[in-house]
Amino acid sequence: MNSLEPSGRPQDAKDLQRVRSVIANARRVVVKIGSSSLTGPDGHLDVEALRGVVEVLAARQAAGAQVVLVTSGAVSAGIGPLGLAARPRDLATMQAAASVGQGQLVGRYQEEFAAFGIQIGQILLTAEDTVRRARYRNAQRALERLLALGVVPVINENDAVTTDELKFGDNDRLAALVSHLVRADALLLLTDVDGLHDAPPSRPGARRIPLVNDLAEVAAVEVTARGSAVGTGGMVTKLESVRIATGAGVPAVLTLTANAAAALAGDDVGTFFAATGRRTSARRLWIAHAARTQGRLHLDDGAARAVLGGRASLLPAGITKAEGQFDAGDPVELVAPDGTVVARGLVAFDASDLPALLGRSTYALREELGEGYDREVVHRDDLVLDRPTSSQGRTRRTR
């Protein structure tokens, strides 16, 4: 029986198999598993589910591939031991649960992978680790060395110390960023739904979409922003993860955790999202997607045009107003006179230093204030344009 494209047109099964072969042939794969797939109804870690995922990943590594695991579940793993009735809502209790649960989670992974003779290495990340030059390079270097040594990196967001300002927001997004950081050949998102459907899966008649060549094709698909009771991500965050990965040249598959082995084999399970963009520098991808901006710089017409030209740094003379509290090195938005955000970048000055510089030429600043103030506010190497592409089609959300 033929599969269906989002438009409903028949898609040849052999063509689908050919497209999905990129997963089967991938030499380096990032696999993300969500809390809902690792946690039982009682809030405790589901050891059997975790063991099943480890078995699949160990087999993939034994076949010669390199595997990076991005795992949720630290907060969920701490719910039972702390005697909590449900996932905590306040940040302090969430951090406490993550602190208790992270050790249990990683300990279990270590035990299960050891049964296959595989070592794991734990890496905890926050958004701060991805926008500071030294930190993201250190993370990249550590991951590359672990993989070269045959170790499976096990990555999680650092929930025990993070704050709302530092959070990635969901490990789906983190997995997409990691897939680019390690130059993965494919991203596999494991969840409790078998792929993207043309309507909410609970709705009678909803059909799985096996192949998406561009997210613009499914812009009208109705999805939910809610995750499970023990997770933070719904389909919206997963599609955002897909957008980041495929836009950076990494194909992705979204499927049930039970289908992990079949997905890695290139079988027709879940939804395959084809890569739509080219690989760019890791630094630019991190600036574009990793961190929450801390302020806004409002530009005049000339500065906005220069920034959109893609080759100019932002100078003090082109800035009309600065908003927010930020330090040098923080990410900020660059805003055109009509209010449109045209770029994101790392600012070179503290917010308290900028008012005296705005609208003034570098020559005047050098004459009055000396060297150090006659430089770019945002260097072009630390600037990423915010122009949407066809692959960034938005899906319709439901609550």
matplotlib code that plots the C-alpha trace (Angstrom):
import matplotlib.pyplot as plt

x = [0.0, 1.3, 2.1, 0.6, 2.3, 0.9, -1.1, -2.6, -0.8, 0.6, 4.3, 6.2, 7.3, 10.7, 11.2, 10.4, 12.8, 15.5, 14.9, 15.0, 18.2, 20.1, 19.1, 20.1, 23.5, 24.2, 27.6, 26.8, 23.3, 21.9, 19.0, 16.6, 14.2, 11.5, 10.4, 7.1, 9.0, 11.1, 8.6, 5.9, 2.4, 3.6, 6.3, 9.2, 11.8, 10.6, 13.7, 12.4, 11.8, 15.2, 16.8, 15.0, 16.4, 19.9, 19.8, 18.9, 21.6, 24.2, 23.4, 23.8, 27.2, 28.2, 27.4, 30.0, 28.1, 28.6, 25.7, 24.9, 22.0, 20.0, 17.8, 15.1, 13.8, 15.9, 13.0, 10.7, 13.2, 13.2, 9.4, 9.0, 12.0, 10.9, 7.3, 5.8, 2.4, 3.2, 5.8, 6.6, 5.6, 7.8, 11.4, 13.0, 11.2, 11.9, 15.6, 15.5, 13.8, 16.4, 19.2, 17.9, 16.8, 19.8, 22.1, 19.6, 19.0, 22.7, 23.5, 20.9, 22.2, 25.7, 24.6, 22.6, 25.3, 28.0, 26.1, 27.2, 30.7, 30.0, 31.1, 29.0, 30.0, 27.6, 27.3, 25.0, 24.3, 22.6, 22.0, 24.9, 27.2, 26.2, 26.6, 29.9, 32.7, 35.0, 32.1, 30.6, 34.0, 34.8, 31.5, 32.3, 35.8, 34.6, 31.9, 34.3, 36.8, 34.2, 33.0, 36.6, 37.1, 34.0, 32.0, 28.3, 27.8, 24.6, 23.4, 20.7, 19.8, 21.2, 17.9, 19.4, 21.0, 19.4, 16.9, 14.1, 16.5, 19.1, 16.8, 16.7, 13.1, 13.0, 15.4, 13.9, 15.5, 18.7, 19.0, 18.7, 21.5, 23.7, 23.1, 24.6, 27.4, 28.7, 27.9, 25.6, 24.3, 20.8, 18.6, 16.1, 13.3, 11.7, 8.4, 4.9, 3.4, 4.2, 5.2, 3.3, -0.3, -2.6, -4.8, -4.4, -3.8, -6.7, -9.1, -10.8, -9.4, -6.1, -3.3, 0.4, 2.5, 5.5, 7.6, 8.0, 10.3, 9.9, 8.0, 6.1, 4.2, 2.7, 2.2, -1.6, -1.4, -3.0, -0.7, -0.7, 1.7, 1.1, 3.4, 2.6, 2.1, 5.8, 7.3, 7.6, 7.4, 4.5, 4.5, 5.2, 8.6, 9.4, 8.7, 10.8, 13.6, 13.0, 13.2, 16.5, 18.0, 16.8, 17.6, 21.2, 21.4, 20.5, 17.6, 15.3, 12.9, 10.1, 8.6, 7.5, 10.2, 9.1, 10.0, 13.6, 15.2, 12.9, 13.6, 17.3, 17.0, 15.2, 11.8, 8.6, 7.8, 7.0, 7.7, 10.9, 11.9, 14.4, 17.2, 16.4, 19.4, 23.1, 25.4, 26.6, 29.0, 28.1, 28.6, 26.0, 23.4, 23.9, 23.4, 20.3, 18.6, 20.2, 19.7, 17.0, 17.8, 18.4, 17.6, 16.9, 18.9, 16.8, 18.4, 18.0, 17.2, 20.8, 22.0, 19.1, 19.9, 23.6, 22.8, 20.4, 23.1, 24.9, 28.4, 28.3, 28.9, 26.6, 28.2, 27.1, 26.1, 23.3, 21.6, 18.7, 17.8, 18.8, 16.4, 16.9, 19.5, 22.5, 26.2, 28.8, 28.6, 24.8, 22.5, 20.3, 17.7, 18.4, 15.2, 14.4, 12.5, 9.2, 9.6, 10.7, 13.4, 16.1, 18.9, 20.2, 23.8, 26.2, 26.5, 30.0, 29.0, 27.1, 23.7, 24.9, 27.7, 25.6, 23.5, 26.7, 27.6, 24.3, 24.1, 27.8, 30.5, 33.5, 35.7, 33.9, 34.0, 37.7, 38.4, 36.3, 36.5, 39.6, 40.3, 37.9, 34.8, 35.4, 34.4, 31.4, 28.5, 27.8, 30.5, 29.3, 30.9, 28.5, 25.4, 22.8, 20.0, 16.4, 14.9, 12.5, 12.8, 10.2, 11.4, 10.2, 6.5, 4.5, 2.0, -1.4, -1.4, -4.1, -4.0]
y = [0.0, 3.4, 6.0, 9.5, 12.8, 15.7, 16.7, 13.3, 12.3, 8.8, 8.5, 5.5, 3.1, 2.7, 6.4, 6.7, 3.9, 5.7, 9.0, 7.2, 5.4, 8.5, 7.4, 3.8, 4.9, 7.7, 7.3, 9.8, 10.0, 12.2, 10.5, 12.4, 10.6, 12.5, 12.2, 10.6, 7.7, 7.1, 7.6, 5.3, 6.3, 6.5, 9.1, 6.7, 6.0, 3.2, 1.0, -1.4, 1.4, 2.8, -0.6, -1.0, 2.3, 1.4, -1.9, -0.3, 2.4, -0.2, -2.3, 0.8, 1.6, -2.1, -1.7, 1.0, 4.2, 6.9, 7.8, 10.9, 10.6, 13.6, 12.5, 14.1, 12.4, 13.9, 15.8, 12.9, 10.5, 12.6, 12.8, 9.3, 9.4, 12.8, 11.6, 14.2, 13.7, 15.2, 17.1, 20.3, 23.6, 25.9, 26.3, 25.5, 22.2, 21.3, 22.0, 19.8, 17.0, 17.3, 17.1, 13.9, 12.4, 13.2, 10.9, 8.0, 8.6, 8.6, 5.8, 3.6, 4.5, 3.7, 0.3, -0.6, 0.5, -1.3, -4.6, -4.0, -3.0, 0.7, 3.7, 6.8, 10.4, 12.8, 16.4, 18.9, 22.1, 25.5, 28.1, 30.1, 27.3, 27.9, 31.6, 32.2, 31.5, 29.5, 27.5, 26.2, 25.4, 23.5, 21.5, 20.8, 19.6, 17.4, 15.8, 15.1, 13.5, 11.3, 10.0, 9.3, 7.2, 5.2, 6.7, 7.6, 11.2, 11.4, 15.0, 16.8, 20.4, 21.3, 21.6, 21.5, 25.0, 26.6, 29.5, 30.5, 33.0, 30.3, 27.4, 26.0, 25.4, 21.8, 19.1, 18.7, 22.1, 21.2, 18.0, 19.9, 22.3, 19.4, 17.6, 20.6, 21.0, 17.5, 17.6, 14.6, 12.9, 12.5, 13.4, 10.9, 12.3, 9.6, 10.4, 9.0, 9.8, 8.1, 11.1, 14.1, 13.6, 15.7, 16.3, 15.7, 11.9, 11.5, 12.8, 10.0, 9.7, 11.4, 10.0, 9.9, 12.0, 9.8, 12.4, 16.1, 17.7, 21.2, 22.4, 24.9, 21.8, 21.2, 24.9, 24.4, 21.2, 21.6, 20.7, 21.0, 23.0, 20.7, 17.9, 15.0, 15.3, 14.5, 16.3, 19.9, 19.6, 19.1, 18.8, 22.5, 22.1, 19.1, 20.9, 23.8, 21.2, 19.8, 23.3, 24.1, 20.7, 20.5, 24.1, 23.4, 20.4, 17.6, 15.3, 14.2, 11.4, 11.8, 8.5, 6.4, 5.2, 1.7, 2.3, 3.4, 0.3, 0.5, 4.2, 3.8, 1.0, 3.4, 1.7, 3.6, 4.6, 8.1, 11.1, 11.8, 15.4, 16.1, 18.5, 21.8, 24.0, 24.0, 23.5, 26.8, 27.6, 26.2, 29.7, 31.3, 28.5, 28.9, 32.7, 32.2, 29.6, 28.8, 31.7, 34.1, 37.6, 40.1, 43.3, 45.3, 47.7, 50.0, 50.9, 53.8, 53.1, 53.1, 50.8, 48.4, 48.3, 47.7, 44.9, 43.2, 43.4, 40.7, 42.2, 45.1, 45.3, 47.5, 50.8, 53.2, 55.8, 53.6, 52.9, 55.2, 53.4, 50.5, 48.5, 45.9, 45.0, 43.1, 42.7, 42.6, 39.2, 38.8, 38.1, 41.0, 41.7, 44.3, 46.1, 48.2, 51.5, 49.7, 47.4, 44.3, 42.2, 42.0, 40.2, 38.7, 39.3, 39.4, 42.9, 44.2, 46.7, 46.6, 48.3, 51.0, 52.0, 52.4, 55.6, 57.8, 56.1, 56.0, 58.0, 59.0, 58.3, 56.1, 59.1, 61.3, 58.6, 58.0, 61.7, 62.2, 58.8, 57.2, 53.8, 51.0, 53.0, 53.5, 49.9, 47.9, 47.4, 44.1, 42.6, 41.0, 37.7, 37.7, 38.7, 36.4, 37.7, 36.9, 36.4, 33.4, 30.9, 28.7, 25.9, 27.9, 27.5, 27.8, 25.1, 26.0, 25.5, 24.3, 24.4]
z = [0.0, -0.9, 1.8, 1.5, 1.2, 3.2, 0.1, -0.1, -3.3, -3.5, -2.8, -4.2, -1.4, -3.0, -3.1, 0.6, 1.3, -0.6, 1.2, 4.6, 3.8, 5.0, 8.5, 8.0, 6.6, 9.2, 10.8, 13.6, 15.1, 17.9, 19.6, 21.9, 24.3, 26.3, 29.9, 28.9, 27.3, 30.4, 33.2, 34.5, 35.6, 39.3, 38.4, 38.8, 36.2, 33.9, 33.9, 31.2, 28.8, 29.4, 29.0, 25.6, 24.3, 25.5, 23.7, 20.4, 20.7, 21.8, 18.6, 16.5, 18.0, 17.6, 13.9, 13.6, 14.2, 16.8, 19.0, 21.1, 23.5, 24.7, 27.5, 29.5, 32.7, 35.5, 37.1, 36.5, 38.0, 41.2, 41.6, 43.1, 45.5, 46.8, 47.4, 45.1, 43.7, 40.3, 38.3, 40.3, 38.9, 40.9, 39.9, 43.2, 43.6, 40.0, 40.6, 43.7, 41.8, 39.0, 41.5, 43.0, 39.7, 37.6, 39.6, 39.4, 35.7, 34.7, 37.1, 35.4, 31.9, 33.0, 34.3, 31.2, 28.7, 30.7, 30.0, 26.4, 27.2, 26.5, 28.6, 28.9, 29.6, 31.2, 29.9, 31.4, 29.4, 29.9, 27.2, 28.7, 27.6, 24.0, 23.5, 25.3, 22.8, 25.2, 26.6, 23.3, 22.0, 25.2, 24.8, 21.2, 22.0, 24.9, 22.7, 19.8, 22.2, 23.9, 20.5, 19.3, 22.5, 21.8, 24.6, 24.3, 25.5, 27.6, 27.5, 29.5, 30.3, 33.7, 35.4, 38.9, 38.5, 35.5, 35.8, 33.4, 31.8, 31.0, 30.0, 26.5, 27.2, 26.1, 25.3, 21.8, 21.0, 22.8, 20.7, 17.5, 18.5, 19.6, 16.3, 14.6, 17.2, 16.6, 12.8, 13.1, 10.0, 11.5, 14.4, 15.9, 18.2, 20.3, 21.9, 22.7, 19.3, 16.1, 14.1, 12.7, 11.7, 9.5, 12.5, 16.3, 16.6, 19.0, 16.3, 14.3, 10.8, 11.6, 9.4, 9.9, 7.5, 6.5, 4.7, 4.9, 2.4, 3.7, 6.8, 4.7, 3.4, 6.8, 7.9, 8.2, 10.3, 13.7, 16.5, 20.3, 22.4, 25.4, 26.4, 28.7, 32.5, 33.1, 30.1, 29.0, 25.2, 22.9, 19.1, 18.7, 20.4, 18.4, 15.1, 16.3, 16.9, 13.4, 11.9, 13.6, 12.6, 9.0, 8.4, 9.4, 7.0, 9.5, 8.5, 11.3, 12.2, 14.8, 16.0, 19.0, 21.3, 20.6, 16.9, 17.6, 16.0, 13.0, 12.5, 12.7, 10.1, 7.7, 8.0, 7.3, 10.8, 12.2, 10.1, 8.1, 7.7, 4.9, 5.4, 3.8, 4.5, 4.4, 7.4, 8.8, 11.6, 15.0, 16.5, 14.3, 14.9, 18.7, 18.5, 16.4, 18.5, 21.8, 24.1, 25.2, 24.2, 27.1, 25.4, 22.2, 20.1, 17.9, 14.6, 12.2, 8.5, 7.4, 10.1, 9.5, 5.7, 6.4, 8.8, 6.4, 3.8, 5.7, 5.6, 8.1, 11.9, 14.0, 15.0, 17.7, 15.2, 13.8, 17.2, 18.3, 21.6, 23.8, 25.9, 28.6, 31.2, 29.6, 30.0, 27.3, 25.5, 26.0, 23.1, 22.0, 19.2, 16.5, 15.6, 12.5, 12.7, 11.8, 14.9, 12.9, 14.5, 11.7, 13.6, 16.8, 18.0, 20.9, 22.2, 23.0, 25.7, 29.0, 28.9, 31.3, 28.8, 25.7, 26.3, 26.0, 22.7, 20.8, 17.5, 17.6, 15.1, 16.1, 15.3, 17.8, 20.4, 20.0, 20.3, 23.4, 25.2, 23.8, 22.4, 23.4, 22.8, 19.1, 18.1, 16.9, 19.3, 17.6, 15.4, 12.1, 13.2, 16.2, 14.2, 12.7, 10.4, 11.4, 8.0, 7.8, 5.0, 3.4, 5.7, 8.7, 8.0, 11.1, 12.2, 13.7, 17.4, 19.8, 23.6]

ax = plt.figure().add_subplot(projection="3d")
ax.plot(x, y, z, "-o")
ax.set_aspect("equal")
plt.show()
